[in-house]
Amino acid sequence: MQAFLTSLTSVVELLLVIALGYWLRSSGKLGDQFKSNISYLIMNIALPASIFVSVLKYLTREKLFGLTGGLIYAIICFALSYFFAWLLCKVLRIRKGRRGTFINAITNANTIFIGLPLNVALFGQKSMPYFLIYYVLNTVSTWAIGVFFISSDDPTVQKQKQQKFNWKKLLPAPLVGFLIALLCLLVEVPIPSWITAVLGMVGGIVTPMSLIYIGIILADAGLKSIHLDRDTIWALLGRFVLVPALMIILIVVGGSWGPALTGLAKQTLIVQSATPALAVLPILVGEARGDVQYATNVVTTSTVLFVIVVPLVLEITQMLL
């Protein structure tokens, strides 16, 4: 119960900052330009800086090789998530235009704007190495696999044209920051303390700015637009029940024959597997001329419901692990 109350308090703190962003946007204090500017600032400057500093601060070469266990569990979880999402899509006969959203909503999580600040609030900066495992895989999964389910789901065409693979999508700025930090760590490049201090200061804005951005997204979507139809309910069950259950099962079963994980690693991977759907889903679906209204509803609903889901997931994790 103590873990439940602690996690609930942490989530409420995040919710209050999200509510601030919602109020500022809905009251007209934050314009459209600020919305695009804050997104750019987080994704291309603050987050790469935060990740770079965290890797050098909390990882060593010895610890790095110790992360392979978490990597294996996460890869298997993503593979199983795609399989079950695809299977549900067939069984439920999800209509064309919604299939890409449905599969991505179940499999790929909002690790940046929700997962990162949530993880820091619950477990502190020491959990960053384990968060980075899930973040990297989630990024690769989204842009190497998930985006093709969306692009091939265009309801306006009968036969999908061959899509050119955009390798730049696989290397967003936060991932580049991680890779550079990894290189510095492996070859032991000396980084002056004043540089890490500046990068740490810039990276410190990631959590509050990410939460304010989520508030802006919710204000734009409108809470009144939230509704629970059959396809949305199943997508939410997949995101909040199926994927965390898969991760818990893999960790519990794998503990007897596979690589051992620390308690912090287990909790981080499970919490990340229960974060809301990708914030960029409506944009990607719009480019593929899919059902944008459905994509927006899934993202908005999952973002609101995560406040209830995360404390429950943490409580179950404490009981089982």
C-alpha positions as a printed Julia matrix, in Angstrom:
321×3 Matrix{Float64}:
   0.0     0.0     0.0
   2.9     2.35    0.76
   4.24    1.89   -2.77
   0.79    2.61   -4.16
   0.47    5.84   -2.16
   3.98    6.95   -3.1
   3.37    6.35   -6.8
  -0.04    8.0    -6.61
   1.51   11.1    -5.03
   4.18   11.24   -7.73
   1.59   10.9   -10.48
  -0.58   13.63   -8.93
   2.44   15.94   -8.92
   2.89   15.3   -12.63
  -0.82   15.82  -13.21
  -0.7    19.26  -11.57
   2.02   20.41  -13.96
   0.04   18.97  -16.89
  -2.98   20.89  -15.61
  -0.88   24.08  -15.62
  -0.06   23.54  -19.29
  -3.73   22.79  -20.02
  -4.86   26.0   -18.31
  -2.21   28.17  -19.96
  -3.16   26.85  -23.4
  -6.94   26.89  -22.97
  -6.83   30.43  -21.52
  -4.9    31.69  -24.53
  -1.65   32.4   -22.67
   0.31   29.99  -24.92
  -0.02   30.31  -28.69
   0.54   27.89  -31.56
   4.11   29.06  -32.06
   4.99   28.31  -28.44
   3.6    24.8   -28.87
   5.9    24.07  -31.81
   8.83   25.87  -30.16
   8.58   23.92  -26.89
   8.4    20.64  -28.8
  11.55   21.56  -30.74
  13.32   22.72  -27.57
  12.59   19.45  -25.75
  13.3    17.03  -28.57
  16.33   18.66  -30.16
  18.13   20.46  -27.33
  17.06   19.73  -23.76
  16.47   15.97  -24.04
  19.74   15.15  -25.88
  21.58   17.2   -23.24
  19.78   15.42  -20.39
  20.47   11.98  -21.84
  24.13   12.79  -22.54
  24.71   13.9   -18.94
  22.75   10.99  -17.45
  24.69    8.38  -19.42
  28.06    9.76  -18.3
  26.87   10.23  -14.73
  25.11    6.93  -14.08
  26.81    4.5   -16.47
  30.23    2.9   -16.53
  31.58    0.43  -19.04
  30.98   -2.37  -16.54
  27.38   -1.29  -15.88
  26.76   -0.94  -19.61
  27.33   -4.64  -20.22
  25.01   -5.36  -17.31
  22.1    -3.79  -19.22
  21.96   -6.58  -21.79
  19.46   -8.52  -19.67
  16.93   -5.7   -19.73
  17.54   -5.26  -23.44
  16.67   -8.9   -24.13
  13.41   -8.75  -22.15
  12.38   -5.48  -23.83
  13.07   -6.81  -27.35
  10.98   -9.93  -26.71
   8.19   -7.8   -25.23
   8.08   -5.55  -28.31
   8.0    -8.56  -30.65
   5.15  -10.21  -28.72
   3.28   -6.9   -28.51
   3.33   -6.52  -32.3
   2.15  -10.09  -32.74
  -0.79   -9.82  -30.33
  -1.74   -6.34  -31.61
  -1.8    -7.68  -35.19
  -3.79  -10.72  -34.06
  -6.36   -8.56  -32.23
  -6.61   -6.35  -35.3
  -7.61   -9.4   -37.36
  -9.95  -10.94  -34.77
 -11.76   -7.67  -34.05
 -11.83   -6.75  -37.74
 -10.53   -3.24  -37.16
 -11.43   -1.23  -40.25
  -8.86    0.17  -42.66
  -7.68    3.6   -41.6
  -7.59    2.54  -37.94
  -5.37   -0.53  -38.1
  -2.04    1.31  -38.0
  -3.23    3.39  -35.06
  -4.51    0.3   -33.23
  -1.24   -1.64  -33.59
   0.95    1.35  -32.68
  -1.24    2.37  -29.74
  -0.76   -1.06  -28.2
   2.93   -1.55  -28.98
   4.68    1.83  -28.89
   4.63    4.14  -25.86
   5.01    7.85  -25.19
   8.44    7.44  -23.61
   9.5    11.06  -24.04
   6.71   13.33  -22.85
   5.21   10.94  -20.29
   7.61    8.05  -19.7
  10.69   10.16  -18.94
   9.21   12.62  -16.4
   7.21    9.79  -14.81
  10.3     7.62  -14.4
  12.36   10.45  -12.92
   9.55   11.36  -10.51
   9.1     7.76   -9.34
  12.65    6.4    -9.28
  15.01    9.36   -9.69
  17.88    9.94  -12.11
  19.47    6.6   -11.16
  16.83    4.86  -13.26
  17.96    6.65  -16.45
  20.16    3.8   -17.79
  17.19    1.43  -17.65
  14.88    4.05  -19.12
  17.31    4.48  -22.02
  16.97    0.78  -22.87
  13.24    1.14  -23.37
  13.55    4.54  -25.05
  16.01    3.33  -27.7
  13.95    0.24  -28.52
  10.73    2.24  -28.57
  12.27    4.75  -30.99
  13.56    2.06  -33.33
  10.25    0.19  -33.09
   8.22    3.29  -33.92
  10.2     4.49  -36.93
  11.4     1.14  -38.32
   8.19   -0.89  -37.9
   5.25    1.08  -36.51
   5.31    3.83  -39.14
   4.93    1.24  -41.9
   1.76   -0.18  -40.36
   0.37    3.37  -40.53
   1.59    4.21  -44.04
   0.2     0.93  -45.42
  -3.18    1.64  -43.83
  -4.2     4.46  -46.18
  -7.93    3.85  -46.84
  -7.89    5.98  -50.0
  -5.69    3.6   -52.0
  -6.25    0.01  -52.99
  -2.62   -0.93  -53.45
   0.06    0.66  -51.33
   2.99    2.13  -53.21
   6.43    1.12  -52.08
   7.56    3.43  -49.28
  11.09    4.8   -49.21
  12.76    4.08  -45.92
  13.84    7.26  -44.14
  16.92    6.44  -42.1
  16.85    9.92  -40.52
  13.74    8.89  -38.58
  15.82    6.26  -36.81
  18.23    8.89  -35.51
  16.26   11.61  -33.7
  18.31   14.08  -31.67
  17.75   12.33  -28.28
  19.05    9.06  -29.71
  22.04   10.86  -31.22
  22.77   12.32  -27.78
  22.66    8.81  -26.33
  24.99    7.41  -28.99
  27.53   10.24  -28.59
  27.51    9.76  -24.82
  27.94    6.02  -25.33
  30.95    6.62  -27.57
  32.49    9.0   -25.02
  31.92    6.4   -22.31
  33.47    3.51  -24.24
  36.59    5.35  -25.4
  36.84    7.3   -22.13
  36.76   10.79  -23.65
  37.36   13.36  -20.87
  34.49   15.84  -20.67
  35.21   19.11  -18.81
  33.04   19.61  -15.75
  31.78   23.0   -16.96
  30.36   21.37  -20.1
  28.46   18.74  -18.13
  27.24   21.48  -15.77
  25.83   23.53  -18.67
  24.27   20.47  -20.31
  22.82   19.39  -16.97
  21.22   22.81  -16.5
  19.69   22.71  -19.99
  18.57   19.11  -19.55
  16.89   19.98  -16.28
  13.98   21.63  -18.12
  12.93   18.38  -19.81
  10.54   17.12  -17.13
   8.51   20.3   -16.48
   8.45   21.34  -20.14
   7.37   17.84  -21.23
   4.46   17.9   -18.8
   3.39   21.38  -19.89
   3.51   20.17  -23.51
   1.18   17.28  -22.67
  -1.21   19.81  -21.09
  -1.14   21.8   -24.33
  -1.91   18.67  -26.37
  -4.85   17.84  -24.11
  -6.18   21.39  -24.36
  -6.01   21.27  -28.16
  -7.71   17.88  -28.37
 -10.4    18.91  -25.86
 -11.42   16.7   -22.96
 -15.02   16.73  -24.21
 -13.91   14.86  -27.33
 -12.95   11.79  -25.27
 -15.25    8.82  -25.82
 -14.92    5.06  -25.44
 -15.97    3.11  -28.52
 -15.11   -0.56  -29.05
 -11.87    0.01  -30.98
 -10.62    2.55  -28.42
 -11.38    0.26  -25.47
  -9.47   -2.64  -27.01
  -6.51   -0.38  -27.86
  -6.45    0.85  -24.25
  -6.64   -2.7   -22.89
  -3.72   -3.63  -25.11
  -1.65   -0.63  -24.0
  -2.4    -0.76  -20.29
  -3.07   -4.45  -19.63
  -1.59   -6.66  -22.34
   1.87   -5.07  -22.76
   2.62   -4.58  -19.02
   1.4    -8.15  -18.41
   3.78   -9.42  -21.09
   6.68   -7.52  -19.54
   5.87   -8.79  -16.03
   5.57  -12.4   -17.25
   8.87  -12.17  -19.14
  10.68  -10.77  -16.1
   9.16  -13.27  -13.66
   9.66  -16.31  -15.89
  13.01  -15.11  -17.2
  14.3   -14.61  -13.67
  14.62  -18.38  -13.25
  16.53  -19.07  -16.47
  17.49  -15.76  -18.05
  19.57  -12.73  -17.09
  18.91  -11.34  -13.6
  17.68   -7.75  -13.26
  17.87   -5.34  -10.35
  14.64   -4.21   -8.7
  15.04   -0.74  -10.22
  15.5    -2.19  -13.71
  12.38   -4.34  -13.36
  10.24   -1.44  -12.15
  11.49    0.9   -14.88
  10.79   -1.55  -17.71
   7.32   -2.37  -16.39
   6.34    1.27  -15.84
   7.56    2.24  -19.32
   5.52   -0.58  -20.82
   2.4     0.96  -19.22
   2.82    4.55  -20.43
   0.26    6.14  -22.82
   0.15    5.91  -26.6
   2.51    7.92  -28.82
   1.74   11.65  -28.87
   2.66   11.85  -32.58
   0.14    9.21  -33.67
  -2.46   11.71  -34.96
   0.2    13.44  -37.07
   1.44   10.19  -38.62
  -2.1     8.95  -39.22
  -3.04   12.27  -40.83
  -0.16   11.95  -43.29
  -1.47    8.49  -44.27
  -5.05    9.86  -44.61
  -6.24    7.53  -41.84
  -8.82    8.09  -39.11
  -7.23   11.06  -37.31
 -10.2    11.44  -34.96
  -9.72    7.88  -33.73
  -5.96    8.38  -33.3
  -6.5    11.61  -31.35
  -9.1     9.95  -29.13
  -6.79    7.02  -28.32
  -3.86    9.3   -27.46
  -5.97   11.69  -25.38
  -7.81    8.93  -23.51
  -4.64    6.97  -22.74
  -2.92   10.16  -21.54
  -5.76   10.87  -19.11
  -6.08    7.27  -17.9
  -2.37    6.79  -17.18
  -2.89    8.68  -13.91
  -5.01    5.77  -12.67
  -3.12    2.98  -14.4
   0.45    3.66  -13.23
  -0.19    3.4    -9.46
  -2.07    0.13  -10.06
   0.74   -1.26  -12.2
   3.3    -0.32   -9.54
   1.26   -1.95   -6.8
   0.91   -5.17   -8.82
   4.65   -5.07   -9.58
   5.47   -4.78   -5.87
   3.25   -7.78   -5.11
   4.63  -10.03   -7.84
   8.31   -9.08   -7.74
